[in-house]
């Protein structure tokens, strides 16, 4: 196995005064996924920088319970970014003030979410239809924020408006400290393959000096290494590939460091991560919501386990924590000697 090229060894990446080390791996902000229980296992798995779920700026200024709860961040998670979204300046200014009260390491602006009920409010990737407004709002938020302000966005609204090279430079010029780019347009949603070509052009723009992070379809150490070399990004943001597999971060790091393929997690490691995730979810969200929101994670945690369909079905149907613990113990005894 070839080791990484020495020419690719990078100096430490900085967002303002925040030192993320060389080629950091970021956990993407994912709605109903990137909560404190999930972030805890991803931090243990090797994530260098993590973000909250995106938070409605209007919800924050109204002091909505759900929005306020998403501000929960903990010392063991740091460095941490809190991500907000919105379509109008005044609520977003108020949201920056609210976020600043809990002292995250960075504040991130979501200009990438493609979901209809966000876009219809000219928020998320809906902002990509009006770049002058997007840039003007960002400039005012940079002035307001006491900590570095970053942006996550997409290539453009559709194939005819992939203006990301221009947009990235404009955002840098108004004071944005880093940018993460998802390699799809809003119209694509999450369909088709992410196109990193324009992400590479953002990074190779000689005027760009802030960190540029690539996002989209990174699901293996080999692909991470290939895209680092091909597109020259300062780091990679990982989303869906980390769901039920927080070890993706350590595996990428091992491969980039030595070219060696890290051993996959053992059955016991999978059970330990799932169990910790569940316990934290029950503590943070309560027994009902904690169990409901864990359901999406069981299948990925136990992917590749033969003849587990019946146990998995019970895991996603049960509303009794005691039954879940019994089922996890059953997995331990049934698969203890299995190599997944």
C-alpha positions as CSV (number, residue, x, y, z in Angstrom):
1,X,0.0,0.0,0.0
2,X,1.4,3.4,-1.0
3,X,1.9,6.0,1.6
4,X,0.6,9.5,1.1
5,X,2.6,11.8,-1.0
6,X,4.9,14.1,1.0
7,X,3.8,17.0,-1.2
8,X,0.4,16.7,0.2
9,X,1.5,17.3,3.8
10,X,-0.2,20.5,4.9
11,X,0.4,23.1,7.5
12,X,-2.1,23.4,10.3
13,X,-5.5,24.8,9.2
14,X,-6.7,27.8,11.2
15,X,-10.2,29.4,11.5
16,X,-9.4,32.6,13.1
17,X,-7.2,31.7,16.1
18,X,-8.7,28.2,16.2
19,X,-6.0,25.6,15.2
20,X,-7.5,22.5,13.7
21,X,-4.2,20.7,12.8
22,X,-3.3,19.5,9.4
23,X,-6.1,18.4,7.1
24,X,-9.0,18.3,9.7
25,X,-12.0,16.1,9.3
26,X,-15.3,17.8,10.1
27,X,-18.6,16.3,11.1
28,X,-21.3,17.9,9.0
29,X,-24.4,19.5,10.6
30,X,-27.3,17.2,9.9
31,X,-30.8,17.9,11.0
32,X,-32.2,15.4,13.5
33,X,-28.8,13.6,13.5
34,X,-26.0,15.9,14.7
35,X,-27.2,16.2,18.3
36,X,-25.0,15.9,21.4
37,X,-25.3,12.1,21.7
38,X,-24.3,11.5,18.1
39,X,-21.5,14.1,18.3
40,X,-20.1,12.4,21.4
41,X,-19.4,9.1,19.6
42,X,-18.1,11.0,16.5
43,X,-15.7,12.9,18.7
44,X,-14.4,9.6,20.1
45,X,-14.2,8.3,16.5
46,X,-11.8,11.2,15.6
47,X,-13.8,14.1,14.3
48,X,-11.7,17.3,14.6
49,X,-14.5,19.9,14.3
50,X,-18.2,19.4,14.8
51,X,-21.4,21.4,14.3
52,X,-24.8,21.5,15.9
53,X,-27.9,20.7,13.9
54,X,-28.9,23.8,12.0
55,X,-31.0,26.2,14.2
56,X,-33.7,28.6,12.9
57,X,-32.7,32.2,13.5
58,X,-36.4,33.0,13.9
59,X,-36.8,30.2,16.4
60,X,-33.9,31.5,18.5
61,X,-35.2,35.1,18.7
62,X,-38.6,33.8,19.7
63,X,-36.9,31.6,22.3
64,X,-38.5,28.5,21.0
65,X,-37.8,25.5,23.1
66,X,-36.5,23.2,20.3
67,X,-34.2,26.0,18.9
68,X,-32.9,26.8,22.4
69,X,-32.1,23.2,23.2
70,X,-29.9,22.9,20.1
71,X,-27.6,25.4,21.6
72,X,-26.4,22.8,24.1
73,X,-22.7,22.2,23.6
74,X,-20.2,20.6,26.0
75,X,-16.6,21.0,26.7
76,X,-15.8,17.4,25.6
77,X,-17.0,18.3,22.1
78,X,-14.8,21.3,21.4
79,X,-14.0,22.7,19.1
80,X,-17.6,23.2,18.2
81,X,-19.5,25.3,15.7
82,X,-23.2,26.3,16.1
83,X,-25.0,26.6,12.8
84,X,-27.9,28.9,12.1
85,X,-30.1,29.6,9.1
86,X,-32.5,32.3,8.0
87,X,-33.6,34.5,5.2
88,X,-33.8,37.9,6.8
89,X,-31.1,40.1,8.4
90,X,-32.8,41.2,11.7
91,X,-33.6,37.7,13.0
92,X,-30.2,36.5,12.0
93,X,-28.5,39.3,13.8
94,X,-30.6,38.4,16.9
95,X,-29.6,34.7,16.4
96,X,-25.9,35.6,16.4
97,X,-26.4,37.4,19.7
98,X,-28.1,34.4,21.2
99,X,-25.5,32.0,19.9
100,X,-22.7,34.1,21.2
101,X,-24.0,33.8,24.7
102,X,-23.0,30.1,24.8
103,X,-19.5,30.8,23.4
104,X,-19.1,28.3,20.6
105,X,-15.7,28.3,18.8
106,X,-17.3,29.4,15.6
107,X,-20.7,30.4,14.2
108,X,-21.7,28.8,10.9
109,X,-24.2,30.0,8.4
110,X,-26.3,27.5,6.5
111,X,-26.7,28.4,2.8
112,X,-27.0,24.9,1.7
113,X,-30.0,23.1,3.1
114,X,-32.2,22.1,0.2
115,X,-35.4,21.1,2.1
116,X,-38.5,22.8,0.7
117,X,-39.9,24.2,4.0
118,X,-36.5,26.0,4.5
119,X,-36.0,27.1,0.9
120,X,-39.5,28.6,0.7
121,X,-38.5,31.1,3.3
122,X,-35.5,32.1,1.2
123,X,-33.3,30.4,3.8
124,X,-30.7,27.6,3.4
125,X,-29.9,27.1,-0.3
126,X,-32.9,29.4,-1.1
127,X,-30.4,32.2,-0.5
128,X,-28.5,31.0,-3.6
129,X,-31.2,32.6,-5.7
130,X,-30.2,36.1,-4.5
131,X,-26.4,36.3,-4.1
132,X,-26.2,40.0,-3.5
133,X,-28.6,39.6,-0.5
134,X,-26.7,36.6,0.7
135,X,-23.4,38.5,0.6
136,X,-24.9,41.6,2.2
137,X,-26.4,39.7,5.1
138,X,-23.2,37.7,5.7
139,X,-21.2,41.0,5.8
140,X,-23.5,42.3,8.6
141,X,-23.3,39.1,10.5
142,X,-19.5,39.0,10.4
143,X,-19.5,42.5,11.9
144,X,-21.9,41.3,14.7
145,X,-20.3,38.0,15.6
146,X,-17.6,38.0,18.3
147,X,-16.2,34.7,17.1
148,X,-15.2,33.6,13.6
149,X,-18.1,33.2,11.2
150,X,-18.0,30.5,8.6
151,X,-20.3,29.3,5.8
152,X,-21.6,26.0,4.4
153,X,-23.2,26.2,1.0
154,X,-23.7,24.4,-2.3
155,X,-22.4,24.8,-5.9
156,X,-25.4,26.9,-6.8
157,X,-29.2,26.8,-7.1
158,X,-29.1,24.8,-10.4
159,X,-26.8,23.8,-13.3
160,X,-27.2,27.3,-14.8
161,X,-26.1,29.1,-11.6
162,X,-23.1,27.4,-10.3
163,X,-21.4,30.6,-9.1
164,X,-19.5,29.1,-6.2
165,X,-16.1,30.3,-7.2
166,X,-17.4,33.9,-7.3
167,X,-19.4,33.4,-4.2
168,X,-16.6,31.9,-2.1
169,X,-14.3,34.9,-3.0
170,X,-17.0,37.4,-2.2
171,X,-17.7,35.8,1.2
172,X,-14.0,35.8,2.0
173,X,-13.9,39.5,1.1
174,X,-16.6,40.4,3.6
175,X,-14.8,38.5,6.4
176,X,-15.9,34.9,6.4
177,X,-13.2,32.8,8.1
178,X,-13.8,29.5,6.2
179,X,-16.1,27.9,3.7
180,X,-17.5,24.4,3.3
181,X,-18.9,23.5,-0.1
182,X,-21.2,20.6,-0.8
183,X,-20.7,19.3,-4.4
184,X,-24.3,19.5,-5.5
185,X,-26.8,22.2,-6.5
186,X,-30.0,22.7,-4.6
187,X,-32.0,21.2,-7.5
188,X,-30.1,18.0,-7.2
189,X,-31.0,17.7,-3.5
190,X,-28.9,14.6,-2.6
191,X,-29.4,12.8,-5.9
192,X,-26.6,11.8,-8.2
193,X,-22.9,12.0,-7.5
194,X,-21.3,15.0,-5.8
195,X,-19.2,17.0,-8.3
196,X,-16.0,18.2,-6.6
197,X,-14.6,20.0,-9.7
198,X,-15.8,23.4,-8.7
199,X,-14.8,22.8,-5.1
200,X,-11.3,22.3,-6.5
201,X,-11.6,25.5,-8.5
202,X,-12.6,27.4,-5.3
203,X,-9.5,26.1,-3.6
204,X,-7.2,26.8,-6.6
205,X,-8.4,30.4,-6.9
206,X,-5.2,32.4,-6.2
207,X,-7.1,35.0,-4.3
208,X,-8.5,32.5,-1.8
209,X,-6.6,32.3,1.5
210,X,-9.3,31.1,3.9
211,X,-9.7,27.3,4.5
212,X,-11.9,25.5,1.9
213,X,-13.5,22.3,3.0
214,X,-15.1,19.8,0.6
215,X,-18.3,17.9,1.3
216,X,-20.3,15.2,-0.4
217,X,-20.0,11.4,-0.9
218,X,-16.8,10.8,1.1
219,X,-17.5,7.3,2.4
220,X,-14.0,5.6,2.5
221,X,-10.4,6.4,3.4
222,X,-9.4,5.8,-0.1
223,X,-11.8,8.3,-1.5
224,X,-10.8,10.9,1.1
225,X,-7.1,10.5,0.0
226,X,-8.0,10.6,-3.7
227,X,-10.0,13.8,-3.3
228,X,-7.4,15.5,-1.1
229,X,-4.9,14.9,-3.8
230,X,-7.1,15.7,-6.7
231,X,-8.8,18.9,-5.4
232,X,-6.3,20.2,-2.8
233,X,-8.9,21.1,-0.2
234,X,-7.9,22.0,3.3
235,X,-10.1,19.4,4.9
236,X,-13.1,17.2,4.4
237,X,-16.6,17.4,5.9
238,X,-18.3,14.1,6.4
239,X,-22.0,13.6,6.9
240,X,-24.0,10.5,6.1
241,X,-21.0,8.2,6.1
242,X,-20.6,8.8,9.8
243,X,-24.1,7.7,10.7
244,X,-23.7,4.4,12.6
245,X,-20.1,4.5,11.7
246,X,-18.2,7.1,13.7
247,X,-15.0,5.2,13.0
248,X,-14.8,6.7,9.5
249,X,-12.8,9.6,11.0
250,X,-10.0,7.4,12.5
251,X,-9.9,5.2,9.4
252,X,-9.4,8.2,7.1
253,X,-6.7,9.6,9.4
254,X,-4.8,6.2,9.5
255,X,-4.9,5.9,5.8
256,X,-3.7,9.5,5.2
257,X,-1.0,9.1,7.7
258,X,0.5,5.8,6.6
259,X,-1.5,4.4,3.7
260,X,-2.6,1.5,5.9
261,X,-6.2,0.4,6.1
262,X,-7.4,0.5,9.7
263,X,-9.0,-2.6,11.0
264,X,-12.8,-2.3,11.0
265,X,-14.6,-1.9,14.4
266,X,-15.2,-5.1,16.2
267,X,-18.6,-6.3,17.3
268,X,-17.8,-5.1,20.8
269,X,-16.8,-1.7,19.6
270,X,-20.0,-1.4,17.6
271,X,-22.0,-2.4,20.6
272,X,-20.1,0.0,22.9
273,X,-20.7,3.0,20.6
274,X,-24.3,2.2,20.0
275,X,-24.9,1.7,23.8
276,X,-23.2,5.0,24.6
277,X,-25.1,6.8,21.9
278,X,-28.4,5.3,23.2
279,X,-27.6,6.1,26.9
280,X,-26.8,9.7,26.0
281,X,-29.9,10.0,23.8
282,X,-32.1,8.9,26.7
283,X,-30.5,11.3,29.1
284,X,-30.6,14.3,26.7
285,X,-34.0,13.8,25.1
286,X,-35.9,11.7,27.5
287,X,-37.1,8.1,27.1
288,X,-39.7,8.7,24.3
289,X,-37.9,11.0,21.9
290,X,-34.5,9.5,22.8
291,X,-35.7,6.1,21.6
292,X,-37.5,7.5,18.5
293,X,-34.5,9.4,17.3
294,X,-32.1,6.4,17.8
295,X,-34.1,4.3,15.4
296,X,-32.3,5.7,12.3
297,X,-28.9,4.6,13.8
298,X,-29.4,0.9,14.5
299,X,-29.2,-0.4,11.0
300,X,-25.9,1.4,10.2
301,X,-24.4,0.3,13.6
302,X,-25.0,-3.3,12.8
303,X,-24.6,-3.3,9.0
304,X,-23.1,-6.5,7.7
305,X,-24.4,-8.6,10.6
306,X,-26.0,-11.8,9.1
307,X,-29.5,-12.8,10.1
308,X,-30.0,-9.7,12.3
309,X,-33.3,-8.6,10.6
310,X,-35.5,-9.8,13.4
311,X,-33.5,-8.1,16.1
312,X,-33.2,-4.9,14.2
313,X,-37.0,-4.8,13.6
314,X,-37.6,-5.1,17.3
315,X,-35.0,-2.4,18.0
316,X,-36.8,0.1,15.8
317,X,-40.3,-0.8,17.1
318,X,-39.7,-1.0,20.8
319,X,-40.6,2.0,23.0
320,X,-39.2,0.4,26.2
321,X,-35.5,1.2,27.1
322,X,-35.3,-2.1,29.1
323,X,-36.1,-4.1,26.0
324,X,-33.6,-2.2,23.9
325,X,-30.8,-3.1,26.4
326,X,-31.9,-6.7,26.3
327,X,-31.7,-6.8,22.5
328,X,-28.3,-5.2,22.5
329,X,-27.1,-7.9,25.0
330,X,-28.6,-10.5,22.7
331,X,-26.5,-9.1,19.8
332,X,-23.4,-9.3,22.1
333,X,-23.9,-13.0,22.9
334,X,-25.0,-14.0,19.4
335,X,-22.3,-12.3,17.5
336,X,-19.4,-12.2,20.0
337,X,-17.2,-14.5,17.9
338,X,-18.2,-13.1,14.5
339,X,-15.9,-11.0,12.3
340,X,-18.0,-8.3,10.6
